[in-house]
Amino acid sequence: MVEWQHGGATALDNLVMLCCQHHDQIHSTEWRIDMSSGKPKFIPPPWMTDLWTQA
């Protein structure tokens, strides 16, 4: 997904419905959304992924 402010299209295949809190988190943190499969996949920041692989 490419954010509108970074040149992303306002098209259904580039949109994800989020509540206000999660919308703000996507814009203010390192979380990313991958839409390559047609469904949103939320990708955590690298430091968080490292925590999961240590457990």
PyMOL Python script that loads the backbone (N, CA, C, O; Angstrom):
from pymol import cmd

cmd.read_pdbstr("""\
ATOM      1  N   MET A   1       0.835  -1.167   0.000  1.00  0.00           N
ATOM      2  CA  MET A   1       0.000   0.000   0.000  1.00  0.00           C
ATOM      3  C   MET A   1       0.884   1.236   0.000  1.00  0.00           C
ATOM      4  O   MET A   1       1.858   1.324   0.749  1.00  0.00           O
ATOM      5  N   VAL A   2       0.533   2.175  -0.842  1.00  0.00           N
ATOM      6  CA  VAL A   2       1.266   3.441  -0.898  1.00  0.00           C
ATOM      7  C   VAL A   2       0.325   4.533  -0.403  1.00  0.00           C
ATOM      8  O   VAL A   2      -0.756   4.733  -0.957  1.00  0.00           O
ATOM      9  N   GLU A   3       0.740   5.223   0.629  1.00  0.00           N
ATOM     10  CA  GLU A   3      -0.086   6.280   1.197  1.00  0.00           C
ATOM     11  C   GLU A   3      -0.343   7.381   0.177  1.00  0.00           C
ATOM     12  O   GLU A   3       0.512   7.686  -0.655  1.00  0.00           O
ATOM     13  N   TRP A   4      -1.531   7.975   0.253  1.00  0.00           N
ATOM     14  CA  TRP A   4      -1.912   9.050  -0.652  1.00  0.00           C
ATOM     15  C   TRP A   4      -0.887  10.175  -0.615  1.00  0.00           C
ATOM     16  O   TRP A   4      -0.535  10.728  -1.657  1.00  0.00           O
ATOM     17  N   GLN A   5      -0.397  10.522   0.593  1.00  0.00           N
ATOM     18  CA  GLN A   5       0.564  11.629   0.731  1.00  0.00           C
ATOM     19  C   GLN A   5       1.904  11.315   0.070  1.00  0.00           C
ATOM     20  O   GLN A   5       2.726  12.210  -0.123  1.00  0.00           O
ATOM     21  N   HIS A   6       2.123  10.050  -0.275  1.00  0.00           N
ATOM     22  CA  HIS A   6       3.362   9.645  -0.944  1.00  0.00           C
ATOM     23  C   HIS A   6       3.102   9.222  -2.394  1.00  0.00           C
ATOM     24  O   HIS A   6       3.893   8.489  -2.987  1.00  0.00           O
ATOM     25  N   GLY A   7       1.990   9.690  -2.955  1.00  0.00           N
ATOM     26  CA  GLY A   7       1.684   9.431  -4.354  1.00  0.00           C
ATOM     27  C   GLY A   7       0.820   8.213  -4.612  1.00  0.00           C
ATOM     28  O   GLY A   7       0.624   7.829  -5.765  1.00  0.00           O
ATOM     29  N   GLY A   8       0.299   7.599  -3.558  1.00  0.00           N
ATOM     30  CA  GLY A   8      -0.555   6.422  -3.724  1.00  0.00           C
ATOM     31  C   GLY A   8      -1.894   6.779  -4.332  1.00  0.00           C
ATOM     32  O   GLY A   8      -2.408   7.883  -4.151  1.00  0.00           O
ATOM     33  N   ALA A   9      -2.442   5.829  -5.050  1.00  0.00           N
ATOM     34  CA  ALA A   9      -3.731   6.036  -5.715  1.00  0.00           C
ATOM     35  C   ALA A   9      -4.876   5.916  -4.718  1.00  0.00           C
ATOM     36  O   ALA A   9      -4.800   5.143  -3.763  1.00  0.00           O
ATOM     37  N   THR A  10      -5.932   6.683  -4.946  1.00  0.00           N
ATOM     38  CA  THR A  10      -7.156   6.536  -4.178  1.00  0.00           C
ATOM     39  C   THR A  10      -8.014   5.532  -4.939  1.00  0.00           C
ATOM     40  O   THR A  10      -8.961   5.899  -5.636  1.00  0.00           O
ATOM     41  N   ALA A  11      -7.660   4.254  -4.790  1.00  0.00           N
ATOM     42  CA  ALA A  11      -8.333   3.162  -5.492  1.00  0.00           C
ATOM     43  C   ALA A  11      -8.579   2.033  -4.501  1.00  0.00           C
ATOM     44  O   ALA A  11      -7.855   1.901  -3.515  1.00  0.00           O
ATOM     45  N   LEU A  12      -9.595   1.222  -4.759  1.00  0.00           N
ATOM     46  CA  LEU A  12      -9.955   0.157  -3.826  1.00  0.00           C
ATOM     47  C   LEU A  12      -8.808  -0.791  -3.517  1.00  0.00           C
ATOM     48  O   LEU A  12      -8.698  -1.278  -2.391  1.00  0.00           O
ATOM     49  N   ASP A  13      -7.953  -1.061  -4.495  1.00  0.00           N
ATOM     50  CA  ASP A  13      -6.851  -1.994  -4.241  1.00  0.00           C
ATOM     51  C   ASP A  13      -5.702  -1.346  -3.457  1.00  0.00           C
ATOM     52  O   ASP A  13      -4.687  -1.990  -3.192  1.00  0.00           O
ATOM     53  N   ASN A  14      -5.866  -0.073  -3.091  1.00  0.00           N
ATOM     54  CA  ASN A  14      -4.849   0.623  -2.302  1.00  0.00           C
ATOM     55  C   ASN A  14      -5.467   1.257  -1.044  1.00  0.00           C
ATOM     56  O   ASN A  14      -4.934   2.225  -0.501  1.00  0.00           O
ATOM     57  N   LEU A  15      -6.601   0.696  -0.592  1.00  0.00           N
ATOM     58  CA  LEU A  15      -7.288   1.239   0.568  1.00  0.00           C
ATOM     59  C   LEU A  15      -7.466   0.166   1.640  1.00  0.00           C
ATOM     60  O   LEU A  15      -7.668  -1.007   1.328  1.00  0.00           O
ATOM     61  N   VAL A  16      -7.389   0.575   2.899  1.00  0.00           N
ATOM     62  CA  VAL A  16      -7.645  -0.304   4.038  1.00  0.00           C
ATOM     63  C   VAL A  16      -8.476   0.481   5.039  1.00  0.00           C
ATOM     64  O   VAL A  16      -8.156   1.625   5.360  1.00  0.00           O
ATOM     65  N   MET A  17      -9.548  -0.138   5.533  1.00  0.00           N
ATOM     66  CA  MET A  17     -10.382   0.534   6.524  1.00  0.00           C
ATOM     67  C   MET A  17      -9.770   0.336   7.914  1.00  0.00           C
ATOM     68  O   MET A  17      -9.564  -0.792   8.362  1.00  0.00           O
ATOM     69  N   LEU A  18      -9.488   1.443   8.578  1.00  0.00           N
ATOM     70  CA  LEU A  18      -8.903   1.423   9.914  1.00  0.00           C
ATOM     71  C   LEU A  18      -9.686   2.370  10.819  1.00  0.00           C
ATOM     72  O   LEU A  18     -10.252   3.360  10.357  1.00  0.00           O
ATOM     73  N   CYS A  19      -9.712   2.054  12.112  1.00  0.00           N
ATOM     74  CA  CYS A  19     -10.278   3.005  13.065  1.00  0.00           C
ATOM     75  C   CYS A  19      -9.290   4.169  13.212  1.00  0.00           C
ATOM     76  O   CYS A  19      -8.152   4.080  12.751  1.00  0.00           O
ATOM     77  N   CYS A  20      -9.718   5.238  13.840  1.00  0.00           N
ATOM     78  CA  CYS A  20      -8.874   6.431  13.980  1.00  0.00           C
ATOM     79  C   CYS A  20      -7.550   6.127  14.675  1.00  0.00           C
ATOM     80  O   CYS A  20      -6.498   6.600  14.247  1.00  0.00           O
ATOM     81  N   GLN A  21      -7.602   5.338  15.747  1.00  0.00           N
ATOM     82  CA  GLN A  21      -6.386   5.040  16.502  1.00  0.00           C
ATOM     83  C   GLN A  21      -5.362   4.294  15.636  1.00  0.00           C
ATOM     84  O   GLN A  21      -4.183   4.650  15.633  1.00  0.00           O
ATOM     85  N   HIS A  22      -5.793   3.284  14.920  1.00  0.00           N
ATOM     86  CA  HIS A  22      -4.853   2.515  14.113  1.00  0.00           C
ATOM     87  C   HIS A  22      -4.402   3.288  12.871  1.00  0.00           C
ATOM     88  O   HIS A  22      -3.279   3.107  12.401  1.00  0.00           O
ATOM     89  N   HIS A  23      -5.265   4.139  12.345  1.00  0.00           N
ATOM     90  CA  HIS A  23      -4.866   4.997  11.236  1.00  0.00           C
ATOM     91  C   HIS A  23      -3.712   5.899  11.664  1.00  0.00           C
ATOM     92  O   HIS A  23      -2.728   6.046  10.938  1.00  0.00           O
ATOM     93  N   ASP A  24      -3.836   6.503  12.845  1.00  0.00           N
ATOM     94  CA  ASP A  24      -2.768   7.363  13.360  1.00  0.00           C
ATOM     95  C   ASP A  24      -1.487   6.568  13.594  1.00  0.00           C
ATOM     96  O   ASP A  24      -0.394   7.061  13.316  1.00  0.00           O
ATOM     97  N   GLN A  25      -1.611   5.340  14.104  1.00  0.00           N
ATOM     98  CA  GLN A  25      -0.426   4.522  14.356  1.00  0.00           C
ATOM     99  C   GLN A  25       0.309   4.180  13.066  1.00  0.00           C
ATOM    100  O   GLN A  25       1.540   4.180  13.039  1.00  0.00           O
ATOM    101  N   ILE A  26      -0.415   3.894  12.018  1.00  0.00           N
ATOM    102  CA  ILE A  26       0.232   3.584  10.733  1.00  0.00           C
ATOM    103  C   ILE A  26       1.045   4.784  10.257  1.00  0.00           C
ATOM    104  O   ILE A  26       2.142   4.617   9.725  1.00  0.00           O
ATOM    105  N   HIS A  27       0.516   5.991  10.445  1.00  0.00           N
ATOM    106  CA  HIS A  27       1.221   7.184   9.987  1.00  0.00           C
ATOM    107  C   HIS A  27       2.356   7.617  10.912  1.00  0.00           C
ATOM    108  O   HIS A  27       3.285   8.292  10.468  1.00  0.00           O
ATOM    109  N   SER A  28       2.299   7.243  12.183  1.00  0.00           N
ATOM    110  CA  SER A  28       3.282   7.765  13.132  1.00  0.00           C
ATOM    111  C   SER A  28       4.271   6.717  13.646  1.00  0.00           C
ATOM    112  O   SER A  28       5.120   7.033  14.479  1.00  0.00           O
ATOM    113  N   THR A  29       4.177   5.489  13.167  1.00  0.00           N
ATOM    114  CA  THR A  29       5.102   4.438  13.595  1.00  0.00           C
ATOM    115  C   THR A  29       5.677   3.734  12.374  1.00  0.00           C
ATOM    116  O   THR A  29       5.426   4.144  11.241  1.00  0.00           O
ATOM    117  N   GLU A  30       6.434   2.695  12.601  1.00  0.00           N
ATOM    118  CA  GLU A  30       7.073   1.957  11.506  1.00  0.00           C
ATOM    119  C   GLU A  30       6.234   0.791  10.983  1.00  0.00           C
ATOM    120  O   GLU A  30       6.712   0.022  10.149  1.00  0.00           O
ATOM    121  N   TRP A  31       4.998   0.644  11.452  1.00  0.00           N
ATOM    122  CA  TRP A  31       4.133  -0.406  10.925  1.00  0.00           C
ATOM    123  C   TRP A  31       3.871  -0.140   9.440  1.00  0.00           C
ATOM    124  O   TRP A  31       3.764   1.012   9.019  1.00  0.00           O
ATOM    125  N   ARG A  32       3.770  -1.212   8.653  1.00  0.00           N
ATOM    126  CA  ARG A  32       3.472  -1.104   7.221  1.00  0.00           C
ATOM    127  C   ARG A  32       2.301  -2.010   6.882  1.00  0.00           C
ATOM    128  O   ARG A  32       1.993  -2.938   7.630  1.00  0.00           O
ATOM    129  N   ILE A  33       1.657  -1.749   5.775  1.00  0.00           N
ATOM    130  CA  ILE A  33       0.567  -2.588   5.292  1.00  0.00           C
ATOM    131  C   ILE A  33       0.929  -3.072   3.901  1.00  0.00           C
ATOM    132  O   ILE A  33       1.192  -2.269   3.006  1.00  0.00           O
ATOM    133  N   ASP A  34       0.942  -4.388   3.720  1.00  0.00           N
ATOM    134  CA  ASP A  34       1.231  -5.001   2.417  1.00  0.00           C
ATOM    135  C   ASP A  34      -0.090  -5.462   1.812  1.00  0.00           C
ATOM    136  O   ASP A  34      -0.808  -6.251   2.426  1.00  0.00           O
ATOM    137  N   MET A  35      -0.415  -4.981   0.627  1.00  0.00           N
ATOM    138  CA  MET A  35      -1.650  -5.347  -0.055  1.00  0.00           C
ATOM    139  C   MET A  35      -1.385  -6.213  -1.283  1.00  0.00           C
ATOM    140  O   MET A  35      -2.269  -6.356  -2.128  1.00  0.00           O
ATOM    141  N   SER A  36      -0.199  -6.792  -1.405  1.00  0.00           N
ATOM    142  CA  SER A  36       0.160  -7.532  -2.619  1.00  0.00           C
ATOM    143  C   SER A  36      -0.712  -8.762  -2.864  1.00  0.00           C
ATOM    144  O   SER A  36      -0.846  -9.199  -4.007  1.00  0.00           O
ATOM    145  N   SER A  37      -1.309  -9.330  -1.812  1.00  0.00           N
ATOM    146  CA  SER A  37      -2.175 -10.501  -1.984  1.00  0.00           C
ATOM    147  C   SER A  37      -3.640 -10.106  -2.169  1.00  0.00           C
ATOM    148  O   SER A  37      -4.498 -10.973  -2.344  1.00  0.00           O
ATOM    149  N   GLY A  38      -3.931  -8.809  -2.132  1.00  0.00           N
ATOM    150  CA  GLY A  38      -5.303  -8.349  -2.243  1.00  0.00           C
ATOM    151  C   GLY A  38      -5.978  -8.203  -0.886  1.00  0.00           C
ATOM    152  O   GLY A  38      -7.083  -7.669  -0.790  1.00  0.00           O
ATOM    153  N   LYS A  39      -5.315  -8.677   0.159  1.00  0.00           N
ATOM    154  CA  LYS A  39      -5.815  -8.549   1.530  1.00  0.00           C
ATOM    155  C   LYS A  39      -4.742  -7.861   2.361  1.00  0.00           C
ATOM    156  O   LYS A  39      -3.552  -8.086   2.138  1.00  0.00           O
ATOM    157  N   PRO A  40      -5.141  -7.030   3.311  1.00  0.00           N
ATOM    158  CA  PRO A  40      -4.123  -6.331   4.104  1.00  0.00           C
ATOM    159  C   PRO A  40      -3.331  -7.275   5.004  1.00  0.00           C
ATOM    160  O   PRO A  40      -3.892  -8.103   5.721  1.00  0.00           O
ATOM    161  N   LYS A  41      -2.022  -7.126   4.943  1.00  0.00           N
ATOM    162  CA  LYS A  41      -1.118  -7.847   5.843  1.00  0.00           C
ATOM    163  C   LYS A  41      -0.354  -6.768   6.594  1.00  0.00           C
ATOM    164  O   LYS A  41       0.358  -5.963   5.994  1.00  0.00           O
ATOM    165  N   PHE A  42      -0.509  -6.760   7.913  1.00  0.00           N
ATOM    166  CA  PHE A  42       0.117  -5.737   8.743  1.00  0.00           C
ATOM    167  C   PHE A  42       1.503  -6.217   9.148  1.00  0.00           C
ATOM    168  O   PHE A  42       1.647  -7.272   9.766  1.00  0.00           O
ATOM    169  N   ILE A  43       2.514  -5.444   8.800  1.00  0.00           N
ATOM    170  CA  ILE A  43       3.906  -5.815   9.034  1.00  0.00           C
ATOM    171  C   ILE A  43       4.465  -4.929  10.143  1.00  0.00           C
ATOM    172  O   ILE A  43       4.511  -3.706  10.017  1.00  0.00           O
ATOM    173  N   PRO A  44       4.890  -5.573  11.239  1.00  0.00           N
ATOM    174  CA  PRO A  44       5.390  -4.794  12.377  1.00  0.00           C
ATOM    175  C   PRO A  44       6.773  -4.211  12.107  1.00  0.00           C
ATOM    176  O   PRO A  44       7.454  -4.625  11.169  1.00  0.00           O
ATOM    177  N   PRO A  45       7.185  -3.251  12.927  1.00  0.00           N
ATOM    178  CA  PRO A  45       8.524  -2.694  12.809  1.00  0.00           C
ATOM    179  C   PRO A  45       9.573  -3.781  13.051  1.00  0.00           C
ATOM    180  O   PRO A  45       9.297  -4.758  13.747  1.00  0.00           O
ATOM    181  N   PRO A  46      10.766  -3.623  12.490  1.00  0.00           N
ATOM    182  CA  PRO A  46      11.819  -4.635  12.660  1.00  0.00           C
ATOM    183  C   PRO A  46      12.123  -4.964  14.116  1.00  0.00           C
ATOM    184  O   PRO A  46      12.358  -6.128  14.442  1.00  0.00           O
ATOM    185  N   TRP A  47      12.126  -3.974  14.993  1.00  0.00           N
ATOM    186  CA  TRP A  47      12.454  -4.254  16.395  1.00  0.00           C
ATOM    187  C   TRP A  47      11.415  -5.154  17.041  1.00  0.00           C
ATOM    188  O   TRP A  47      11.749  -5.929  17.938  1.00  0.00           O
ATOM    189  N   MET A  48      10.170  -5.071  16.609  1.00  0.00           N
ATOM    190  CA  MET A  48       9.122  -5.913  17.168  1.00  0.00           C
ATOM    191  C   MET A  48       9.235  -7.347  16.626  1.00  0.00           C
ATOM    192  O   MET A  48       9.009  -8.310  17.360  1.00  0.00           O
ATOM    193  N   THR A  49       9.579  -7.480  15.364  1.00  0.00           N
ATOM    194  CA  THR A  49       9.781  -8.797  14.773  1.00  0.00           C
ATOM    195  C   THR A  49      10.896  -9.524  15.499  1.00  0.00           C
ATOM    196  O   THR A  49      10.793 -10.727  15.739  1.00  0.00           O
ATOM    197  N   ASP A  50      11.950  -8.825  15.851  1.00  0.00           N
ATOM    198  CA  ASP A  50      13.059  -9.417  16.596  1.00  0.00           C
ATOM    199  C   ASP A  50      12.586  -9.963  17.934  1.00  0.00           C
ATOM    200  O   ASP A  50      13.064 -11.011  18.368  1.00  0.00           O
ATOM    201  N   LEU A  51      11.668  -9.285  18.595  1.00  0.00           N
ATOM    202  CA  LEU A  51      11.138  -9.765  19.878  1.00  0.00           C
ATOM    203  C   LEU A  51      10.392 -11.081  19.697  1.00  0.00           C
ATOM    204  O   LEU A  51      10.508 -11.979  20.530  1.00  0.00           O
ATOM    205  N   TRP A  52       9.616 -11.205  18.600  1.00  0.00           N
ATOM    206  CA  TRP A  52       8.838 -12.429  18.364  1.00  0.00           C
ATOM    207  C   TRP A  52       9.741 -13.612  18.059  1.00  0.00           C
ATOM    208  O   TRP A  52       9.443 -14.730  18.478  1.00  0.00           O
ATOM    209  N   THR A  53      10.844 -13.395  17.334  1.00  0.00           N
ATOM    210  CA  THR A  53      11.711 -14.514  16.973  1.00  0.00           C
ATOM    211  C   THR A  53      12.537 -14.990  18.149  1.00  0.00           C
ATOM    212  O   THR A  53      13.055 -16.107  18.116  1.00  0.00           O
ATOM    213  N   GLN A  54      12.680 -14.173  19.196  1.00  0.00           N
ATOM    214  CA  GLN A  54      13.443 -14.584  20.374  1.00  0.00           C
ATOM    215  C   GLN A  54      12.611 -15.444  21.311  1.00  0.00           C
ATOM    216  O   GLN A  54      13.173 -16.182  22.121  1.00  0.00           O
ATOM    217  N   ALA A  55      11.303 -15.371  21.225  1.00  0.00           N
ATOM    218  CA  ALA A  55      10.421 -16.091  22.166  1.00  0.00           C
ATOM    219  C   ALA A  55      10.353 -17.569  21.870  1.00  0.00           C
ATOM    220  O   ALA A  55       9.657 -18.307  22.568  1.00  0.00           O
TER     221      ALA A  55
END
""", "prot")
cmd.dss("prot")
cmd.show_as("cartoon", "prot")
cmd.util.cbc("prot")
cmd.orient("prot")
